[in-house]
Amino acid sequence: MFYRKILFIFLLTIICTKTFSAVFVVTNNADSGPATLRDVLTLAAANGSATQDVIQFNLPDLSVAGRTITLNTPLPDLSPNLTIDGTTQPGAAFGVSDAKVKIFNNFTPAFYTQPPYIFNGSNLGNFTISGLYLDALSFDGQPNAFAIMITSSDAVTIEHCLMPGGNIDINGCSSLAFKSNMVGYLPDGITGFPTAITVDNTLNVVIGGNPSDGNLLSGSLTMDMYELDKDWTYVISNNKMGTDYTGTSSSPRLYSQGRIDIESGHYNPPSTGKMHGTISNNLIENFSNTGIVVSGFGDVAIKGNAIETDQTGKIDFFKFTPDYVQNSLGFAPTAIILQVGIDAVVGGTDPGDKNTIAYVSNGILEQLADQVVISKNSIFCLTRNTFNIHDFVTEAYAKPLPLVQINSITDNNISGTATPGARVELFSNVEGTCASCEPRDFFTYVIADNQGNWSYSGLVPVNVVASAIYNNQTSLFTKAQIDIKDLRVTQPQCGDNKGAIQGIKFYNAGQIRWVDANGNVISNSLDINNLKPGKYMLKIGSDVCGANSGWIEIIDNSVKIDPSQVKVKNAACNNGGSVSGLIVSTYKNEQYNSVWTDEKSNTAGSSVDVSNLLPGKYTLTVTGITTGCSQTYGPITIQNTTGPGIDQSKVAIQSTNCGESTGSITNISHRHGHFKI
């Protein structure tokens, strides 16, 4: 009997002290008074926090004005274990949002000890807000204005809300589910006001989720875990950031410097916890700095996102940035930055895992990241052609990267070398838009053998690039490369047209061709011979996916004689003839010797300009002192042009014997005029 009395008293105590959950209904849109939002918030707080209280709405006037609650003073702080459900209000939603009740702040405090807000609360336990249009536009221009500010609570859910202005701050909570909201937009889902969402020190976070749960976000999302003493899990999926509600357009009003910024553990490895993140299937658009930044210790999967373009790669969202961004050289947007110890998988083996990255300056930047796998993504239309960059590699974070090289490309085969055992992924870019040497379209992969050799046989598309994945690390993507360290240039000697260019090697490209200064293809062989003086360039690959050697000059070291200004003066009246005005040029102004000779090879002069020449024929020979190359000019005929003259060039003299008159002089002829002998 005694024990029964004890049990009865215990049960009676529980029954008497239990607080029952309640449903409170808002039917009055006034600032204060019975059945107003202010009133039911007060009633819910008075009902205790042991169970979940629910606030519903049934405003009788279904017009926009009738479903608008205008606040003249701040609402009381939220109470624990509370659900505020605007979706219970009859009537149509506002615009393209899911919100049905509008709460408008009609006050702007001149002084405040904390930032102004619509909803504020701490230690709320389980808190849910749904279906509300929180209009904080009266704070426009004020720093640190908030639509919602919640700290140190358990499970926080914010869904189906419309928040054109005022930031959102969640700090120190156990979990946050943020889904199907429109943040930073008017009800049309087009007109935007960049609005920031900050989530700090919250262990389990879901932003979006399933395709039907995605948010429309105009501004940035920043998430930090300052002390990573527990595991931190987050999912950011199926959101549209920086676009209108259709996901196909944007405007300068939706521009943000960055979009997603995740940081954990600062720069010191945590002792107990790590981050575990997924960023998937988001549209991340209209930014000038970074699309995704993840920094800290743990792992993240980044997959299925479209960054600065749509999933088809057809839309260029960078064109929606303000003019000052597009016209400035100071902005170089990067799609993804991975920092400080993070293990990341960007893309993946499933077709839906690929990230589509376009119309930015840089693709994927690693800065002291740990393990990074970049697989099967579509990356193209980059202004700097930096698909993935390994930066800030210090001695403490030194990590060997896989290597890959394409050695041969034909119409039906690709082969090369890589780190033994590496997975070699092959890409092409056959699109008309930004068709270039970029990893736009993944088409196959092969595995390098134990010697590092790999080969693919099949139809080979144009503009092929490769990457290698090994030991959870990813190589740089290949680029057409010409190696000239063993270049040998043989210069022709004295104009013999036997120049040669040899010893060049090339990688990561197919066809080769040599062109001359006029662009004419002169050879498809790697080594070329029998070259005449001129400039030549080796081109490998295609025009959009290739490289060139730059101009290589075959030098003409022959001696040249320019007769364009020559003057010939014939002999006359016992005055010799002369030749002047010839211009001699040599390679690098080489010194030379000049010799004039007559028809009998007798020297007639030793300078380019010669005089005192008797009538006859003369030839100039110029010889370089260093090269030994020679050039001749002539013969030039010197004539006796005035008065009679005697031509002795064919004279024949017959001597006589002693006492005989048998000698003779014959074959002397005359020139010009009459004369007597």
C-alpha positions as CSV (number, residue, x, y, z in Angstrom):
1,M,0.0,0.0,0.0
2,F,2.8,2.4,0.9
3,Y,4.4,1.9,-2.6
4,R,1.1,2.5,-4.3
5,K,0.8,5.8,-2.5
6,I,4.3,6.8,-3.7
7,L,3.5,5.8,-7.3
8,F,0.2,7.8,-7.1
9,I,2.0,10.9,-5.8
10,F,4.7,10.6,-8.6
11,L,2.1,10.3,-11.4
12,L,0.1,13.2,-10.0
13,T,3.2,15.3,-9.9
14,I,4.0,14.6,-13.6
15,I,0.4,15.3,-14.7
16,C,0.2,18.6,-12.8
17,T,3.5,19.9,-14.0
18,K,3.3,18.8,-17.6
19,T,3.0,21.6,-20.2
20,F,0.8,20.7,-23.1
21,S,1.7,21.8,-26.7
22,A,-0.7,24.4,-28.1
23,V,-1.7,25.7,-31.5
24,F,-2.0,29.5,-31.7
25,V,-3.7,31.1,-34.7
26,V,-3.0,34.6,-36.0
27,T,-6.2,36.2,-37.4
28,N,-5.3,39.9,-36.9
29,N,-2.7,41.6,-39.1
30,A,-2.3,44.6,-36.7
31,D,1.0,45.4,-35.0
32,S,-0.4,44.5,-31.6
33,G,-3.6,43.3,-30.0
34,P,-5.5,40.1,-29.6
35,A,-4.7,37.3,-32.2
36,T,-1.8,39.3,-33.7
37,L,1.6,37.8,-34.3
38,R,3.0,39.7,-31.4
39,D,0.2,38.4,-29.1
40,V,0.6,34.7,-30.1
41,L,4.4,34.9,-29.8
42,T,3.9,36.1,-26.2
43,L,1.3,33.3,-25.5
44,A,3.6,30.7,-26.9
45,A,6.4,31.9,-24.7
46,A,4.1,31.7,-21.7
47,N,3.1,28.2,-22.5
48,G,6.6,26.9,-21.7
49,S,9.1,25.0,-23.8
50,A,8.7,21.4,-22.9
51,T,6.8,20.6,-26.1
52,Q,6.6,22.1,-29.5
53,D,4.1,25.0,-29.9
54,V,2.7,25.9,-33.4
55,I,1.7,29.3,-34.7
56,Q,-0.7,29.1,-37.7
57,F,-2.3,31.9,-39.8
58,N,-5.9,32.4,-40.8
59,L,-6.1,36.1,-41.8
60,P,-9.6,36.7,-43.2
61,D,-8.6,39.3,-45.8
62,L,-6.8,37.3,-48.6
63,S,-5.6,40.4,-50.4
64,V,-1.9,41.3,-50.3
65,A,-2.7,44.1,-47.8
66,G,-4.8,41.8,-45.8
67,R,-2.1,39.2,-45.5
68,T,0.6,41.8,-44.6
69,I,1.6,42.3,-40.9
70,T,3.2,45.7,-40.5
71,L,5.5,46.0,-37.5
72,N,6.0,49.4,-35.8
73,T,8.3,48.0,-33.1
74,P,10.5,44.9,-32.9
75,L,8.8,41.6,-32.1
76,P,9.7,39.8,-28.9
77,D,12.4,37.3,-29.0
78,L,11.4,33.8,-30.1
79,S,10.7,31.2,-27.5
80,P,12.0,27.6,-27.5
81,N,10.4,24.7,-29.4
82,L,8.3,26.8,-31.7
83,T,7.0,26.4,-35.2
84,I,5.7,29.4,-37.1
85,D,3.9,28.1,-40.2
86,G,2.8,30.6,-42.7
87,T,1.9,27.9,-45.2
88,T,-1.3,27.4,-43.2
89,Q,-2.6,30.8,-44.4
90,P,-5.4,30.5,-47.1
91,G,-4.8,32.3,-50.4
92,A,-2.2,32.5,-53.1
93,A,1.5,32.6,-52.5
94,F,3.4,35.8,-53.2
95,G,4.8,35.7,-56.7
96,V,6.9,32.7,-57.5
97,S,7.7,32.0,-53.8
98,D,5.9,29.7,-51.4
99,A,5.3,32.4,-48.8
100,K,1.7,33.4,-47.9
101,V,2.1,35.9,-45.1
102,K,4.1,39.1,-45.3
103,I,5.8,40.6,-42.3
104,F,6.9,44.2,-43.0
105,N,9.2,46.2,-40.7
106,N,8.0,49.7,-40.6
107,F,10.6,50.9,-38.2
108,T,14.2,52.0,-38.5
109,P,15.8,52.3,-35.1
110,A,18.2,55.3,-34.8
111,F,20.3,53.6,-32.2
112,Y,20.4,50.0,-31.2
113,T,22.7,47.8,-29.0
114,Q,22.3,44.9,-31.5
115,P,21.5,44.8,-35.2
116,P,17.8,45.2,-36.1
117,Y,16.0,42.0,-37.0
118,I,12.6,40.5,-37.7
119,F,13.1,37.3,-35.8
120,N,15.7,36.8,-33.2
121,G,16.2,34.0,-30.6
122,S,18.7,32.0,-28.7
123,N,18.5,28.6,-27.0
124,L,15.4,27.8,-29.0
125,G,15.6,24.0,-29.0
126,N,13.7,22.9,-32.1
127,F,12.6,25.9,-34.1
128,T,10.9,26.0,-37.5
129,I,9.8,28.9,-39.6
130,S,7.9,28.3,-42.9
131,G,6.0,30.2,-45.5
132,L,6.7,33.8,-44.4
133,Y,7.6,36.8,-46.5
134,L,10.1,38.7,-44.3
135,D,10.4,42.1,-45.7
136,A,13.4,43.8,-44.2
137,L,13.8,46.3,-47.0
138,S,13.3,49.1,-44.5
139,F,16.8,48.2,-43.4
140,D,18.2,48.8,-46.8
141,G,21.4,50.8,-46.5
142,Q,21.9,49.9,-42.8
143,P,24.8,47.6,-42.0
144,N,24.2,44.4,-40.1
145,A,20.5,44.3,-40.6
146,F,19.0,40.8,-40.2
147,A,15.8,39.1,-41.3
148,I,16.6,36.1,-39.0
149,M,19.2,35.7,-36.3
150,I,19.3,32.5,-34.3
151,T,22.0,31.3,-31.9
152,S,22.8,28.3,-29.6
153,S,19.8,26.3,-30.6
154,D,19.1,22.6,-31.5
155,A,17.3,21.8,-34.7
156,V,16.6,24.9,-36.8
157,T,14.5,24.7,-40.0
158,I,13.8,27.6,-42.3
159,E,11.8,26.7,-45.3
160,H,9.4,28.1,-48.0
161,C,10.2,31.7,-47.0
162,L,10.8,34.9,-49.1
163,M,13.4,37.3,-47.7
164,P,14.2,40.2,-50.0
165,G,16.5,42.0,-47.7
166,G,18.3,41.6,-44.3
167,N,20.9,39.0,-43.8
168,I,20.5,35.6,-42.2
169,D,22.8,34.6,-39.3
170,I,22.7,31.1,-37.7
171,N,25.4,30.5,-35.0
172,G,26.2,27.7,-32.6
173,C,23.3,25.4,-33.5
174,S,23.2,21.6,-33.6
175,S,21.6,21.5,-37.0
176,L,20.1,23.7,-39.7
177,A,17.8,22.8,-42.6
178,F,17.4,25.7,-45.0
179,K,15.3,24.8,-48.0
180,S,12.9,26.1,-50.6
181,N,13.6,29.7,-49.7
182,M,14.0,32.8,-51.9
183,V,16.7,35.1,-50.3
184,G,17.4,38.5,-51.7
185,Y,14.5,38.6,-54.2
186,L,11.2,40.3,-54.6
187,P,8.2,38.0,-55.2
188,D,8.8,38.0,-59.0
189,G,12.0,36.0,-58.4
190,I,13.9,38.3,-60.8
191,T,14.5,41.6,-59.0
192,G,17.3,41.0,-56.6
193,F,19.1,42.5,-53.5
194,P,22.3,40.6,-52.7
195,T,21.8,39.2,-49.2
196,A,24.3,37.2,-47.2
197,I,23.7,34.0,-45.3
198,T,26.2,33.2,-42.5
199,V,26.2,29.8,-40.7
200,D,28.8,29.6,-37.9
201,N,29.6,26.6,-35.7
202,T,26.6,24.6,-36.7
203,L,27.4,20.9,-36.8
204,N,24.8,19.5,-39.3
205,V,23.8,21.8,-42.1
206,V,21.6,21.2,-45.2
207,I,21.2,24.1,-47.6
208,G,18.7,22.9,-50.2
209,G,18.8,19.2,-50.5
210,N,16.6,17.3,-53.0
211,P,15.7,19.1,-56.3
212,S,12.4,20.3,-54.8
213,D,14.2,21.7,-51.7
214,G,16.6,24.0,-53.5
215,N,16.9,27.7,-52.6
216,L,17.1,30.8,-54.8
217,L,20.0,32.8,-53.3
218,S,21.0,36.2,-54.5
219,G,24.1,36.7,-52.4
220,S,26.9,34.7,-50.7
221,L,26.8,31.7,-48.4
222,T,29.5,31.6,-45.7
223,M,30.0,28.7,-43.4
224,D,32.6,28.5,-40.6
225,M,33.5,26.0,-37.9
226,Y,36.1,27.8,-35.8
227,E,37.0,25.0,-33.5
228,L,36.6,21.6,-35.2
229,D,36.4,19.5,-32.1
230,K,33.5,17.4,-33.5
231,D,32.7,16.2,-37.0
232,W,31.0,18.8,-39.1
233,T,28.6,17.7,-41.9
234,Y,27.1,19.9,-44.5
235,V,25.2,19.5,-47.7
236,I,24.7,22.3,-50.2
237,S,22.6,21.0,-53.1
238,N,20.2,22.0,-55.9
239,N,20.4,25.7,-55.2
240,K,20.4,28.6,-57.7
241,M,22.9,31.3,-56.7
242,G,23.1,34.6,-58.7
243,T,20.3,33.7,-61.2
244,D,16.6,34.5,-61.5
245,Y,14.1,31.9,-60.6
246,T,14.3,30.3,-64.0
247,G,18.0,29.6,-63.7
248,T,18.5,30.9,-67.2
249,S,19.2,34.6,-66.7
250,S,20.6,37.1,-64.2
251,S,21.3,40.8,-63.8
252,P,24.0,43.1,-62.3
253,R,21.7,43.4,-59.2
254,L,22.4,39.8,-58.5
255,Y,26.2,40.1,-58.7
256,S,28.4,39.0,-55.8
257,Q,32.1,38.8,-55.4
258,G,31.9,35.3,-54.1
259,R,29.3,32.6,-53.7
260,I,30.1,29.7,-51.4
261,D,32.9,30.0,-48.8
262,I,33.5,27.1,-46.4
263,E,36.2,27.1,-43.7
264,S,37.0,24.8,-40.8
265,G,39.7,24.4,-38.3
266,H,41.5,27.5,-39.5
267,Y,45.1,26.5,-40.3
268,N,45.7,24.0,-37.5
269,P,44.7,20.3,-37.9
270,P,41.8,19.5,-35.5
271,S,42.4,17.1,-32.7
272,T,39.1,15.3,-32.9
273,G,36.8,16.5,-35.7
274,K,36.7,16.8,-39.4
275,M,34.4,18.3,-42.0
276,H,32.4,16.1,-44.3
277,G,30.8,18.1,-47.1
278,T,28.9,17.8,-50.3
279,I,28.4,20.6,-52.7
280,S,26.3,19.3,-55.6
281,N,23.9,20.2,-58.5
282,N,24.0,24.0,-57.8
283,L,23.9,26.8,-60.3
284,I,26.7,29.2,-59.1
285,E,26.7,32.3,-61.2
286,N,27.4,36.0,-61.7
287,F,30.6,36.4,-59.5
288,S,34.0,38.1,-59.9
289,N,36.1,36.3,-57.3
290,T,35.3,32.7,-56.5
291,G,32.4,30.3,-57.0
292,I,33.4,27.8,-54.4
293,V,36.1,28.1,-51.7
294,V,36.7,25.2,-49.3
295,S,39.4,25.4,-46.7
296,G,40.2,23.2,-43.7
297,F,40.7,19.6,-42.7
298,G,38.3,16.9,-43.8
299,D,36.7,16.0,-47.1
300,V,34.3,17.5,-49.6
301,A,32.6,16.1,-52.8
302,I,32.0,18.8,-55.4
303,K,29.9,17.4,-58.2
304,G,27.2,18.2,-60.7
305,N,27.5,22.0,-60.3
306,A,27.3,24.5,-63.1
307,I,29.7,27.4,-62.4
308,E,29.3,30.7,-64.4
309,T,27.3,28.7,-67.0
310,D,24.3,26.4,-67.1
311,Q,24.4,22.6,-67.2
312,T,24.4,22.7,-71.0
313,G,27.3,25.1,-71.2
314,K,25.4,27.5,-73.4
315,I,24.8,30.5,-71.1
316,D,27.6,32.9,-70.1
317,F,26.6,34.3,-66.7
318,F,29.7,36.4,-66.4
319,K,28.2,38.8,-68.9
320,F,25.6,39.7,-66.3
321,T,28.2,41.1,-63.9
322,P,28.3,44.9,-63.6
323,D,30.1,46.8,-66.4
324,Y,32.9,47.8,-64.0
325,V,33.7,44.1,-63.4
326,Q,33.7,43.2,-67.1
327,N,35.8,46.2,-68.1
328,S,38.4,45.8,-65.5
329,L,41.6,43.7,-65.7
330,G,41.6,43.4,-61.9
331,F,39.0,40.7,-61.8
332,A,40.0,37.1,-62.5
333,P,37.2,34.8,-61.3
334,T,38.2,31.3,-60.2
335,A,35.6,28.5,-60.2
336,I,36.9,26.4,-57.3
337,I,39.6,27.0,-54.7
338,L,40.7,24.1,-52.4
339,Q,42.9,25.1,-49.5
340,V,44.7,24.0,-46.4
341,G,44.6,20.3,-46.0
342,I,41.2,19.5,-47.6
343,D,40.6,16.1,-49.3
344,A,38.4,16.8,-52.3
345,V,36.7,14.9,-55.2
346,V,35.8,17.3,-57.9
347,G,33.5,15.5,-60.4
348,G,33.4,11.7,-60.2
349,T,32.9,8.5,-62.2
350,D,29.2,8.8,-62.7
351,P,28.0,11.0,-65.7
352,G,25.9,13.2,-63.4
353,D,29.0,14.0,-61.2
354,K,30.7,16.2,-63.7
355,N,30.9,19.9,-62.9
356,T,30.5,22.3,-65.8
357,I,32.9,25.2,-65.5
358,A,33.1,28.0,-68.1
359,Y,33.5,31.7,-68.7
360,V,35.9,32.2,-65.8
361,S,39.6,33.0,-65.7
362,N,40.7,30.0,-63.8
363,G,39.2,26.5,-63.3
364,I,40.4,24.8,-60.1
365,L,43.1,26.2,-57.8
366,E,44.8,24.1,-55.2
367,Q,46.5,25.9,-52.3
368,L,48.0,23.5,-49.8
369,A,45.2,21.1,-50.4
370,D,45.8,17.5,-49.4
371,Q,44.3,14.9,-51.7
372,V,42.4,16.2,-54.8
373,V,40.8,14.0,-57.4
374,I,39.5,15.9,-60.5
375,S,37.6,13.6,-62.7
376,K,35.3,13.8,-65.8
377,N,34.5,17.5,-65.5
378,S,33.7,19.8,-68.4
379,I,35.9,22.8,-68.3
380,F,36.1,25.3,-71.2
381,C,35.9,28.9,-72.3
382,L,38.5,30.0,-69.7
383,T,40.2,33.3,-70.4
384,R,43.5,32.1,-68.9
385,N,43.4,28.4,-69.9
386,T,44.3,27.4,-66.3
387,F,42.2,24.3,-65.8
388,N,43.8,23.2,-62.6
389,I,46.7,24.9,-60.7
390,H,48.8,23.5,-57.9
391,D,49.8,26.6,-56.0
392,F,51.6,27.3,-52.7
393,V,53.4,23.9,-52.7
394,T,55.7,24.2,-49.7
395,E,58.1,21.7,-48.2
396,A,55.7,20.9,-45.4
397,Y,52.9,20.2,-48.0
398,A,55.0,18.8,-50.8
399,K,53.1,16.1,-52.6
400,P,54.1,14.1,-55.8
401,L,51.7,14.7,-58.6
402,P,51.0,12.1,-61.3
403,L,52.5,12.8,-64.7
404,V,50.9,12.3,-68.1
405,Q,52.0,12.9,-71.7
406,I,50.6,12.3,-75.1
407,N,53.3,11.1,-77.5
408,S,51.3,10.3,-80.6
409,I,47.9,11.2,-82.0
410,T,46.5,9.7,-85.2
411,D,43.0,9.4,-86.6
412,N,42.4,6.2,-84.8
413,N,45.0,6.0,-82.0
414,I,46.3,8.0,-79.0
415,S,49.3,6.8,-77.0
416,G,51.6,8.2,-74.4
417,T,53.2,7.8,-71.0
418,A,52.0,8.4,-67.5
419,T,52.7,7.5,-63.9
420,P,52.6,3.7,-63.9
421,G,49.1,2.5,-62.8
422,A,47.5,5.9,-63.3
423,R,44.0,6.4,-64.7
424,V,44.4,8.5,-67.8
425,E,41.3,10.5,-68.7
426,L,41.0,11.8,-72.3
427,F,38.9,14.8,-73.3
428,S,38.2,16.7,-76.4
429,N,36.6,20.0,-77.4
430,V,34.6,19.8,-80.7
431,E,32.2,22.6,-79.8
432,G,32.0,25.7,-81.9
433,T,31.8,28.0,-78.8
434,C,35.3,28.5,-77.5
435,A,36.6,25.5,-79.4
436,S,40.1,25.2,-78.1
437,C,42.5,22.9,-76.2
438,E,40.3,22.5,-73.1
439,P,38.9,19.4,-71.3
440,R,35.3,20.0,-72.3
441,D,34.1,16.6,-73.3
442,F,35.3,13.4,-71.6
443,F,35.3,10.5,-74.0
444,T,37.2,7.6,-72.4
445,Y,39.9,6.6,-69.9
446,V,42.7,4.0,-70.0
447,I,45.1,2.7,-67.3
448,A,48.9,3.1,-67.7
449,D,50.8,-0.2,-67.5
450,N,53.7,-1.0,-65.2
451,Q,56.1,0.8,-67.5
452,G,53.8,3.8,-67.7
453,N,52.8,3.3,-71.3
454,W,49.2,3.7,-72.3
455,S,47.2,3.6,-75.5
456,Y,43.7,4.2,-76.8
457,S,42.4,2.8,-80.1
458,G,39.2,4.1,-81.7
459,L,37.8,7.1,-83.4
460,V,39.9,10.1,-82.2
461,P,38.1,13.5,-81.9
462,V,39.8,16.8,-82.4
463,N,41.5,18.9,-79.7
464,V,42.5,16.1,-77.3
465,V,43.9,16.7,-73.8
466,A,44.6,14.3,-71.0
467,S,44.9,14.1,-67.3
468,A,46.2,11.4,-64.9
469,I,44.8,10.3,-61.5
470,Y,46.9,8.3,-59.2
471,N,47.0,7.8,-55.4
472,N,44.1,10.3,-55.0
473,Q,46.0,13.1,-56.8
474,T,45.5,14.6,-60.1
475,S,48.0,15.8,-62.7
476,L,47.8,19.0,-64.6
477,F,45.9,18.7,-67.9
478,T,48.2,18.3,-70.9
479,K,48.9,21.2,-73.2
480,A,50.6,21.0,-76.5
481,Q,54.3,21.4,-75.8
482,I,57.4,21.9,-78.0
483,D,60.8,21.0,-76.5
484,I,63.7,22.9,-78.1
485,K,66.5,22.1,-75.6
486,D,68.2,19.9,-78.2
487,L,67.5,22.2,-81.2
488,R,70.2,22.2,-83.8
489,V,70.2,24.8,-86.6
490,T,72.6,24.3,-89.5
491,Q,73.1,27.5,-91.5
492,P,73.7,27.3,-95.2
493,Q,77.1,28.2,-96.4
494,C,77.6,30.9,-99.0
495,G,74.1,30.7,-100.4
496,D,74.1,26.9,-101.0
497,N,70.5,26.5,-99.7
498,K,71.4,23.6,-97.5
499,G,70.2,24.9,-94.1
500,A,68.6,22.5,-91.6
501,I,66.5,22.5,-88.4
502,Q,66.8,19.4,-86.3
503,G,66.5,18.0,-82.8
504,I,63.1,19.5,-81.8
505,K,60.7,17.3,-79.8
506,F,57.0,17.8,-79.1
507,Y,54.3,16.3,-76.9
508,N,50.5,16.3,-76.4
509,A,49.6,17.0,-80.0
510,G,49.1,15.2,-83.3
511,Q,49.9,16.7,-86.7
512,I,53.1,18.7,-87.3
513,R,53.8,21.2,-90.1
514,W,56.6,23.7,-90.9
515,V,55.6,27.0,-92.4
516,D,57.6,29.8,-94.0
517,A,57.3,33.5,-93.4
518,N,54.4,33.6,-95.9
519,G,52.5,30.9,-94.1
520,N,53.1,28.3,-96.7
521,V,53.5,24.7,-95.5
522,I,56.9,23.5,-96.6
523,S,57.2,20.2,-94.7
524,N,55.4,17.7,-92.4
525,S,58.6,16.1,-91.1
526,L,60.0,17.0,-87.7
527,D,63.5,17.5,-89.1
528,I,63.8,19.7,-92.2
529,N,66.8,20.0,-94.5
530,N,67.9,21.8,-97.7
531,L,66.5,25.1,-96.5
532,K,67.2,28.4,-98.2
533,P,67.7,31.5,-96.0
534,G,64.4,32.7,-94.4
535,K,62.2,32.3,-91.3
536,Y,60.5,29.0,-90.4
537,M,58.1,28.0,-87.7
538,L,57.1,24.5,-86.4
539,K,53.4,24.2,-85.6
540,I,51.9,21.2,-83.8
541,G,48.3,20.2,-83.3
542,S,45.5,22.2,-84.6
543,D,45.2,26.0,-84.7
544,V,43.0,26.0,-81.5
545,C,44.8,23.1,-79.7
546,G,48.4,23.4,-80.5
547,A,51.7,25.2,-80.0
548,N,54.5,26.7,-82.1
549,S,58.2,27.0,-81.9
550,G,58.3,30.7,-82.7
551,W,60.3,31.8,-85.7
552,I,63.7,30.1,-86.4
553,E,65.9,32.0,-88.8
554,I,68.0,30.4,-91.5
555,I,70.7,33.0,-92.1
556,D,72.0,34.1,-95.5
557,N,75.7,34.6,-94.9
558,S,76.6,35.1,-98.5
559,V,78.2,38.2,-99.9
560,K,75.8,40.4,-101.9
561,I,76.7,43.0,-104.6
562,D,74.0,45.5,-105.4
563,P,74.5,47.1,-108.8
564,S,71.4,49.3,-108.7
565,Q,73.5,52.5,-108.4
566,V,76.5,51.4,-110.6
567,K,78.2,53.9,-112.8
568,V,80.5,52.9,-115.7
569,K,82.8,55.4,-117.3
570,N,84.5,54.3,-120.6
571,A,88.0,55.1,-121.5
572,A,88.6,58.1,-123.8
573,C,91.6,60.1,-125.1
574,N,94.2,58.0,-123.2
575,N,92.2,58.4,-120.0
576,G,91.3,55.1,-118.3
577,G,87.7,54.0,-117.6
578,S,86.2,53.4,-114.2
579,V,83.4,51.6,-112.3
580,S,81.8,53.0,-109.2
581,G,78.6,52.9,-107.1
582,L,78.5,49.1,-106.5
583,I,77.1,48.4,-103.0
584,V,78.6,45.4,-101.1
585,S,76.8,43.9,-98.1
586,T,77.9,41.0,-95.8
587,Y,76.4,39.1,-92.9
588,K,77.0,41.0,-89.7
589,N,79.2,43.5,-91.6
590,E,81.9,40.9,-92.2
591,Q,85.1,42.4,-93.5
592,Y,85.9,41.5,-97.1
593,N,88.5,41.7,-99.9
594,S,87.7,43.1,-103.4
595,V,89.6,42.2,-106.6
596,W,89.0,43.4,-110.2
597,T,90.5,41.2,-112.9
598,D,90.6,41.5,-116.7
599,E,89.9,38.8,-119.2
600,K,93.4,37.4,-118.7
601,S,92.9,37.2,-114.9
602,N,95.3,40.1,-114.4
603,T,94.5,42.2,-111.4
604,A,93.1,45.6,-112.3
605,G,92.1,46.9,-108.9
606,S,91.6,46.0,-105.2
607,S,88.7,48.1,-104.2
608,V,85.0,48.1,-105.1
609,D,85.4,51.4,-106.9
610,V,88.0,51.0,-109.6
611,S,89.5,53.5,-112.1
612,N,92.3,53.8,-114.8
613,L,90.9,50.8,-116.7
614,L,92.0,50.3,-120.2
615,P,89.4,49.3,-122.7
616,G,88.4,45.7,-122.1
617,K,86.3,43.4,-119.9
618,Y,86.6,43.3,-116.1
619,T,85.1,41.2,-113.3
620,L,84.8,42.1,-109.6
621,T,85.2,39.3,-106.9
622,V,84.3,40.1,-103.3
623,T,85.3,37.5,-100.6
624,G,84.4,37.5,-96.9
625,I,87.4,37.3,-94.7
626,T,85.7,35.1,-92.0
627,T,83.3,33.0,-94.0
628,G,85.3,32.8,-97.2
629,C,82.1,33.3,-99.2
630,S,82.6,35.0,-102.5
631,Q,80.4,36.8,-105.0
632,T,81.3,38.1,-108.4
633,Y,80.0,40.9,-110.6
634,G,80.6,41.4,-114.2
635,P,82.1,41.3,-116.7
636,I,81.8,45.0,-117.4
637,T,83.1,46.2,-120.7
638,I,85.2,49.4,-120.8
639,Q,85.3,51.0,-124.3
640,N,87.2,53.8,-125.9
641,T,84.2,56.0,-126.7
642,T,85.8,59.2,-128.2
643,G,88.5,59.7,-131.1
644,P,90.4,56.9,-132.8
645,G,91.5,54.0,-130.8
646,I,93.7,51.0,-131.4
647,D,92.5,47.5,-130.3
648,Q,95.6,45.4,-129.4
649,S,93.6,42.7,-127.6
650,K,94.3,40.2,-130.5
651,V,97.7,41.5,-131.7
652,A,100.0,38.9,-133.2
653,I,103.8,39.6,-133.4
654,Q,106.1,37.5,-135.6
655,S,109.8,38.0,-134.9
656,T,112.4,38.0,-137.8
657,N,115.7,36.1,-138.2
658,C,119.1,37.9,-138.4
659,G,119.5,39.9,-141.6
660,E,116.0,39.0,-142.8
661,S,112.9,41.0,-143.2
662,T,110.4,38.3,-142.2
663,G,109.0,39.8,-139.0
664,S,105.4,41.0,-138.8
665,I,102.7,42.7,-136.6
666,T,99.1,41.7,-137.4
667,N,95.6,41.6,-136.0
668,I,95.6,45.2,-134.8
669,S,92.3,46.9,-135.4
670,H,91.1,50.4,-135.0
671,R,88.0,52.0,-133.5
672,H,86.2,55.2,-134.1
673,G,86.8,57.7,-136.9
674,H,89.3,58.0,-139.8
675,F,93.0,57.8,-139.3
676,K,96.3,57.4,-141.1
677,I,99.1,55.0,-140.4
